[in-house]
Amino acid sequence: MAYSIKVLTWNICGDKQARADVADDVVGKEKPDIIVFQEARKTNPLLSNLYNTSKNFGNYEFLVANEYQQGGINYGGQNYYPDTTGKAYYAFYEKTVFANNPKPALTLVDYTKYLTGKGDSNADLLTTRRPAHAEFKHKASGHAVLLFTWHAPLSGAGGGVFNQAAHSFFATIADIMAKNKVAVIAGDMNASSKQVAKTYSNVWETGGNKLDHVLTNVTLKDSTWYDDAKSDVHYLHVATVEWT
């Protein structure tokens, strides 16, 4: 028997009501099962325009995680970026589709678990923006669904350059974490479709446009996007993930 979920991702670039309204329109049309946003408001998220507008979405539960690790060094690797502490990941999941007891948590991936030891060059990535992840139980199939969302770091002082090291390291981690699970990566990958497809070629099917992508380790279908002028370079990307 085939099962499927629909996923929506968008780098919303802040907390303007106009962008929250765009998200509301697309959610109403597409009715996704999982929704993720990058660069959402970190401070008092329950008072954000996006959160309050999300009350129109439907029967969703809300999760939030800061884009940067708290405590210690909160920035680096992309130190020209204008805001290294003020943004968050938001995730919403449909409560009729996924089990809600216990409630899943959205947390940053712990890169330290995947370092090979002293002198590992990937240790330089510990201060970059990390992906967040949450695991859900799909009610109809009983399968575990592992979600990653990421506002991937760039490299290069003063300009945006594809960060090959960060993507290669995360691709390895995602392969390990996704074993025996339905897995989805959805976010602002700060990479072209060609760069994403090449870096995640071992396991993942990819779909996207410009910077924003959905990837899965099962089957990706019906990939589409909405070009919203209010968000400049970012597209609302929607895709269906299917498995048996």
Order of alpha helices (4+ residues) and beta strands (2+ residues): beta-alpha-beta-alpha-beta-beta-beta-beta-beta-beta-beta-alpha-beta-alpha-beta-beta-beta-beta
